[in-house]
Amino acid sequence: MINKRTDRIDLRLYPGAKEALQAATALRHKSVSEFVLDSALSAANEVLAERYHFGLDAKKWEAFQTALDAPTQSLPRIEKLTQEVGFFD
């Protein structure tokens, strides 16, 4: 099954920006749409990866593992809240 592109994004840009995009796309043998889409998706994936992946040095990793392995703490105020009737109940 071929995914068909149906959604659009319109951009307003300075003439110099358009010329730079056209020059870059010619070097990559792509259309401006393909070049902009590839570049934007690459940047989006990088931003999203920063949200879901993080690196720790050995000391911080050990502290993280210790925190995960620690027993849970009783939080009476939270327990009380979960037992109260909610606004929409």
DSSP file (Angstrom, degrees, kcal/mol; ACC not computed):
  #  RESIDUE AA STRUCTURE BP1 BP2  ACC     N-H-->O    O-->H-N    N-H-->O    O-->H-N    TCO  KAPPA ALPHA  PHI   PSI    X-CA   Y-CA   Z-CA
    1    1 A M              0   0    0      0, 0.0     2,-0.5     0, 0.0     0, 0.0   0.000 360.0 360.0 360.0 130.7    0.0    0.0    0.0
    2    2 A I        -     0   0    0      1,-0.0     2,-0.6     2,-0.0     0, 0.0  -0.800 360.0-132.2 -95.1 128.6    1.4    3.4   -1.0
    3    3 A N        -     0   0    0     -2,-0.5     2,-0.5     1,-0.0    -1,-0.0  -0.703  21.9-150.3 -80.0 123.6    0.9    6.2    1.4
    4    4 A K        -     0   0    0     -2,-0.6     2,-0.5     1,-0.0    -1,-0.0  -0.817  11.6-128.6 -97.9 130.5   -0.4    9.2   -0.5
    5    5 A R        +     0   0    0     -2,-0.5     3,-0.0     1,-0.2    -2,-0.0  -0.661  42.2 154.1 -79.1 123.3    0.4   12.7    0.8
    6    6 A T        +     0   0    0     -2,-0.5     2,-0.2     2,-0.0    -1,-0.2   0.610  42.8  85.6-122.9 -22.7   -2.7   14.7    1.1
    7    7 A D        -     0   0    0      1,-0.0     2,-0.3     2,-0.0     0, 0.0  -0.519  60.4-153.5 -85.7 153.0   -2.0   17.3    3.8
    8    8 A R        -     0   0    0     -2,-0.2     2,-0.4     2,-0.0    -2,-0.0  -0.909  13.7-164.1-126.2 151.7   -0.4   20.6    3.0
    9    9 A I        -     0   0    0     -2,-0.3     2,-0.4     2,-0.0    -2,-0.0  -0.991  15.3-152.8-129.8 125.3    1.7   23.1    4.9
   10   10 A D        -     0   0    0     -2,-0.4     2,-0.4     2,-0.0    -2,-0.0  -0.828  11.7-164.0 -99.0 136.5    2.1   26.6    3.4
   11   11 A L        -     0   0    0     -2,-0.4     2,-0.5     2,-0.0    -2,-0.0  -0.938  13.0-153.9-121.0 141.4    5.2   28.6    4.2
   12   12 A R        +     0   0    0     -2,-0.4     2,-0.3     0, 0.0    -2,-0.0  -0.966  31.1 165.3-108.6 128.0    6.0   32.3    3.7
   13   13 A L        -     0   0    0     -2,-0.5    -2,-0.0     2,-0.0     0, 0.0  -0.940  39.7 -94.9-142.3 162.9    9.6   32.9    3.3
   14   14 A Y    >>  -     0   0    0     -2,-0.3     4,-2.1     1,-0.1     3,-0.6  -0.421  39.8-113.8 -72.8 151.2   12.1   35.6    2.3
   15   15 A P  H 3> S+     0   0    0      0, 0.0     4,-2.4     0, 0.0     5,-0.2   0.875 117.8  54.7 -54.7 -38.0   13.3   35.4   -1.3
   16   16 A G  H 3> S+     0   0    0      1,-0.2     4,-2.1     2,-0.2     5,-0.1   0.868 106.6  50.8 -64.6 -35.3   16.8   34.6   -0.1
   17   17 A A  H <> S+     0   0    0     -3,-0.6     4,-2.4     2,-0.2    -1,-0.2   0.904 109.9  49.6 -68.2 -41.1   15.5   31.6    1.9
   18   18 A K  H  X S+     0   0    0     -4,-2.1     4,-2.5     1,-0.2    -2,-0.2   0.915 110.6  50.3 -64.2 -41.8   13.7   30.3   -1.2
   19   19 A E  H  X S+     0   0    0     -4,-2.4     4,-2.2     2,-0.2    -1,-0.2   0.901 110.2  50.0 -63.2 -40.5   16.8   30.7   -3.3
   20   20 A A  H  X S+     0   0    0     -4,-2.1     4,-2.4     2,-0.2    -2,-0.2   0.914 111.4  48.8 -64.3 -42.8   18.9   28.8   -0.7
   21   21 A L  H  X S+     0   0    0     -4,-2.4     4,-2.7     1,-0.2    -2,-0.2   0.914 111.4  49.4 -62.8 -43.0   16.3   26.0   -0.6
   22   22 A Q  H  X S+     0   0    0     -4,-2.5     4,-1.8     2,-0.2    -1,-0.2   0.888 111.5  49.2 -64.8 -38.5   16.2   25.7   -4.4
   23   23 A A  H  X S+     0   0    0     -4,-2.2     4,-1.6     2,-0.2    -2,-0.2   0.918 113.4  46.5 -66.6 -42.9   20.0   25.6   -4.5
   24   24 A A  H  X S+     0   0    0     -4,-2.4     4,-1.5     1,-0.2    -2,-0.2   0.898 110.9  51.8 -66.6 -40.3   20.2   22.9   -1.9
   25   25 A T  H  X>S+     0   0    0     -4,-2.7     5,-2.2     1,-0.2     4,-0.8   0.872 106.1  54.6 -66.6 -34.9   17.5   20.8   -3.5
   26   26 A A  H  <5S+     0   0    0     -4,-1.8     3,-0.5     1,-0.2    -1,-0.2   0.896 107.9  49.9 -64.1 -38.7   19.2   21.0   -6.8
   27   27 A L  H  <5S+     0   0    0     -4,-1.6    -1,-0.2     1,-0.2    -2,-0.2   0.813 115.6  42.4 -68.7 -29.7   22.4   19.5   -5.2
   28   28 A R  H  <5S-     0   0    0     -4,-1.5    -1,-0.2     2,-0.1    -2,-0.2   0.468 107.7-125.2 -94.1  -3.8   20.4   16.7   -3.5
   29   29 A H  T  <5 +     0   0    0     -4,-0.8     2,-0.3    -3,-0.5    -3,-0.2   0.922  69.8 121.7  57.3  46.6   18.3   16.1   -6.7
   30   30 A K      < -     0   0    0     -5,-2.2    -1,-0.2    -6,-0.1     2,-0.1  -0.869  67.0-104.4-129.5 164.0   15.1   16.5   -4.8
   31   31 A S     >  -     0   0    0     -2,-0.3     4,-2.5     1,-0.1     5,-0.2  -0.458  36.9-110.0 -79.4 164.1   12.1   18.8   -5.0
   32   32 A V  H  > S+     0   0    0      1,-0.2     4,-2.9     2,-0.2     5,-0.3   0.913 120.8  53.1 -60.4 -41.9   11.7   21.6   -2.6
   33   33 A S  H  > S+     0   0    0      1,-0.2     4,-2.7     2,-0.2     5,-0.2   0.934 110.6  45.8 -59.4 -47.4    8.8   19.8   -0.9
   34   34 A E  H  > S+     0   0    0      2,-0.2     4,-2.8     1,-0.2     5,-0.2   0.919 114.7  47.9 -62.1 -43.9   10.9   16.6   -0.5
   35   35 A F  H  X S+     0   0    0     -4,-2.5     4,-2.4     2,-0.2    -2,-0.2   0.928 114.9  44.2 -64.0 -46.8   13.9   18.5    0.9
   36   36 A V  H  X S+     0   0    0     -4,-2.9     4,-2.9    -5,-0.2     5,-0.2   0.921 115.2  48.7 -66.1 -43.7   11.8   20.6    3.3
   37   37 A L  H  X S+     0   0    0     -4,-2.7     4,-2.7    -5,-0.3     5,-0.2   0.938 112.9  47.0 -62.3 -47.7    9.8   17.5    4.5
   38   38 A D  H  X S+     0   0    0     -4,-2.8     4,-2.0    -5,-0.2    -1,-0.2   0.922 115.8  45.6 -59.4 -45.0   12.9   15.4    5.0
   39   39 A S  H  X S+     0   0    0     -4,-2.4     4,-2.1    -5,-0.2    -2,-0.2   0.911 114.4  47.3 -66.2 -43.4   14.7   18.2    6.9
   40   40 A A  H  X S+     0   0    0     -4,-2.9     4,-2.6     2,-0.2    -2,-0.2   0.904 112.6  48.9 -67.0 -41.5   11.7   19.0    9.0
   41   41 A L  H  X S+     0   0    0     -4,-2.7     4,-2.7    -5,-0.2    -1,-0.2   0.879 109.8  52.6 -66.2 -36.9   11.0   15.4    9.9
   42   42 A S  H  X S+     0   0    0     -4,-2.0     4,-1.8    -5,-0.2    -2,-0.2   0.932 112.4  44.7 -62.3 -45.5   14.6   14.9   10.8
   43   43 A A  H  X S+     0   0    0     -4,-2.1     4,-2.2     2,-0.2    -2,-0.2   0.899 113.2  51.2 -65.1 -40.8   14.5   17.9   13.2
   44   44 A A  H  X S+     0   0    0     -4,-2.6     4,-2.7     1,-0.2    -2,-0.2   0.915 109.3  49.9 -63.8 -43.3   11.1   16.7   14.6
   45   45 A N  H  X S+     0   0    0     -4,-2.7     4,-2.3     1,-0.2    -1,-0.2   0.868 109.9  51.7 -63.8 -36.0   12.5   13.2   15.3
   46   46 A E  H  X S+     0   0    0     -4,-1.8     4,-1.8     2,-0.2    -2,-0.2   0.926 111.4  46.5 -65.2 -45.0   15.5   14.7   17.0
   47   47 A V  H  X S+     0   0    0     -4,-2.2     4,-0.9     1,-0.2    -2,-0.2   0.920 114.2  47.8 -63.1 -44.7   13.3   16.9   19.3
   48   48 A L  H >X S+     0   0    0     -4,-2.7     4,-1.1     1,-0.2     3,-0.5   0.877 108.3  54.8 -65.7 -37.4   11.0   13.9   20.1
   49   49 A A  H 3X S+     0   0    0     -4,-2.3     4,-2.7     1,-0.2     3,-0.5   0.877 102.3  57.2 -63.7 -37.0   14.0   11.7   20.8
   50   50 A E  H 3< S+     0   0    0     -4,-1.8    -1,-0.2     1,-0.2    -2,-0.2   0.796 106.0  52.2 -62.4 -27.0   15.3   14.2   23.3
   51   51 A R  H << S+     0   0    0     -4,-0.9    -1,-0.2    -3,-0.5    -2,-0.2   0.776 120.6  30.1 -78.6 -28.4   11.9   13.9   25.1
   52   52 A Y  H  < S+     0   0    0     -4,-1.1     2,-0.4    -3,-0.5    -2,-0.2   0.618 116.6  52.6-110.0 -17.0   12.0   10.1   25.3
   53   53 A H     <  +     0   0    0     -4,-2.7     2,-0.3    -5,-0.2    -1,-0.1  -0.968  57.2 170.8-125.3 137.0   15.7    9.2   25.6
   54   54 A F        -     0   0    0     -2,-0.4     2,-0.4    -3,-0.1    -3,-0.0  -0.994  22.8-134.1-143.7 150.8   18.2   10.6   28.0
   55   55 A G        -     0   0    0     -2,-0.3     2,-0.4     6,-0.0    -2,-0.0  -0.828  17.9-171.8-108.1 143.3   21.8    9.7   28.8
   56   56 A L        -     0   0    0     -2,-0.4     2,-0.0     2,-0.0    -2,-0.0  -0.977  22.8-122.7-130.3 144.4   23.3    9.3   32.3
   57   57 A D     >  -     0   0    0     -2,-0.4     4,-2.7     1,-0.1     5,-0.2  -0.301  45.2 -92.2 -73.7 173.2   26.9    8.8   33.4
   58   58 A A  H  > S+     0   0    0      1,-0.2     4,-2.2     2,-0.2     5,-0.2   0.871 125.2  49.2 -58.6 -41.2   27.6    5.7   35.5
   59   59 A K  H  > S+     0   0    0      2,-0.2     4,-2.0     1,-0.2    -1,-0.2   0.927 114.5  43.6 -66.1 -45.2   27.1    7.5   38.9
   60   60 A K  H  > S+     0   0    0      2,-0.2     4,-2.4     1,-0.2    -2,-0.2   0.856 111.8  54.7 -69.0 -34.5   23.7    9.0   37.8
   61   61 A W  H  X S+     0   0    0     -4,-2.7     4,-2.7     2,-0.2    -2,-0.2   0.918 107.9  49.4 -63.3 -42.9   22.7    5.7   36.3
   62   62 A E  H  X S+     0   0    0     -4,-2.2     4,-2.4    -5,-0.2    -2,-0.2   0.911 111.4  48.7 -62.2 -43.1   23.4    3.9   39.5
   63   63 A A  H  X S+     0   0    0     -4,-2.0     4,-2.3     2,-0.2    -1,-0.2   0.892 111.3  50.8 -63.6 -39.6   21.3    6.5   41.5
   64   64 A F  H  X S+     0   0    0     -4,-2.4     4,-2.2     2,-0.2    -2,-0.2   0.927 111.0  47.7 -62.5 -46.4   18.5    6.1   39.0
   65   65 A Q  H  X S+     0   0    0     -4,-2.7     4,-2.2     1,-0.2    -2,-0.2   0.891 110.8  52.0 -62.4 -40.5   18.5    2.3   39.3
   66   66 A T  H  X S+     0   0    0     -4,-2.4     4,-1.1     1,-0.2    -1,-0.2   0.915 109.5  49.5 -62.1 -43.3   18.5    2.6   43.1
   67   67 A A  H  < S+     0   0    0     -4,-2.3     3,-0.3     1,-0.2    -2,-0.2   0.894 111.4  49.1 -63.5 -40.0   15.6    5.0   43.0
   68   68 A L  H  < S+     0   0    0     -4,-2.2    -1,-0.2     1,-0.2    -2,-0.2   0.872 113.6  46.4 -66.7 -36.1   13.6    2.6   40.7
   69   69 A D  H  < S+     0   0    0     -4,-2.2    -1,-0.2    -5,-0.2    -2,-0.2   0.613  89.7 107.1 -82.8 -12.4   14.4   -0.4   43.0
   70   70 A A  S  < S-     0   0    0     -4,-1.1     3,-0.1    -3,-0.3    -3,-0.0  -0.313  80.9 -99.8 -67.3 148.8   13.5    1.4   46.2
   71   71 A P        -     0   0    0      0, 0.0    -1,-0.1     0, 0.0    -2,-0.0  -0.313  46.0 -96.2 -65.4 153.4   10.3    0.4   47.9
   72   72 A T        -     0   0    0     -3,-0.1     2,-0.4     1,-0.1    -3,-0.0  -0.324  36.4-127.2 -68.8 153.6    7.3    2.7   47.4
   73   73 A Q        -     0   0    0     -3,-0.1     2,-0.4     2,-0.0    -1,-0.1  -0.799  18.2-116.5-102.7 144.5    6.5    5.3   49.9
   74   74 A S        -     0   0    0     -2,-0.4    -1,-0.0     1,-0.0     0, 0.0  -0.665  25.9-169.6 -77.7 129.0    3.2    5.8   51.6
   75   75 A L    >>  -     0   0    0     -2,-0.4     4,-2.5     1,-0.1     3,-0.6  -0.814   2.3-173.3-121.2  88.7    1.6    9.2   50.6
   76   76 A P  H 3> S+     0   0    0      0, 0.0     4,-2.4     0, 0.0     5,-0.2   0.835  82.4  53.1 -54.4 -39.7   -1.4    9.6   52.9
   77   77 A R  H 3> S+     0   0    0      2,-0.2     4,-1.9     1,-0.2     5,-0.1   0.894 111.8  45.8 -66.0 -38.0   -2.6   12.8   51.3
   78   78 A I  H <> S+     0   0    0     -3,-0.6     4,-2.2     2,-0.2    -1,-0.2   0.915 111.7  51.8 -68.6 -42.7   -2.6   11.1   47.8
   79   79 A E  H  X S+     0   0    0     -4,-2.5     4,-0.8     1,-0.2    -2,-0.2   0.905 109.6  50.3 -59.3 -41.5   -4.3    8.0   49.2
   80   80 A K  H >X S+     0   0    0     -4,-2.4     4,-0.9    -5,-0.2     3,-0.7   0.913 109.1  51.8 -63.0 -43.0   -7.0   10.2   50.7
   81   81 A L  H >< S+     0   0    0     -4,-1.9     3,-0.7     1,-0.2    -1,-0.2   0.888 106.4  53.4 -61.6 -39.5   -7.6   12.0   47.4
   82   82 A T  H 3< S+     0   0    0     -4,-2.2    -1,-0.2     1,-0.2    -2,-0.2   0.695 108.7  50.5 -71.4 -16.9   -8.0    8.8   45.5
   83   83 A Q  H << S+     0   0    0     -4,-0.8    -1,-0.2    -3,-0.7    -2,-0.2   0.600  91.4  95.3 -95.0 -13.3  -10.7    7.7   48.0
   84   84 A E  S << S-     0   0    0     -4,-0.9     2,-0.3    -3,-0.7    -3,-0.0  -0.443  87.2-101.6 -76.8 151.7  -12.8   10.8   47.7
   85   85 A V        -     0   0    0     -2,-0.1    -1,-0.1     1,-0.1    -2,-0.1  -0.571  44.1-129.6 -69.8 131.0  -15.7   11.1   45.4
   86   86 A G    >   -     0   0    0     -2,-0.3     3,-1.0    -4,-0.1    -1,-0.1  -0.299  19.1-105.1 -81.3 168.0  -14.6   13.1   42.3
   87   87 A F  T 3  S+     0   0    0      1,-0.2    -1,-0.1     2,-0.1    -2,-0.0   0.859 121.5  41.5 -58.5 -40.1  -16.4   16.1   40.8
   88   88 A F  T 3         0   0    0      1,-0.2    -1,-0.2     0, 0.0    -3,-0.0   0.442 360.0 360.0 -92.0  -0.9  -17.7   14.1   37.9
   89   89 A D    <         0   0    0     -3,-1.0    -1,-0.2     0, 0.0    -2,-0.1   0.480 360.0 360.0 -78.2 360.0  -18.6   11.0   40.0
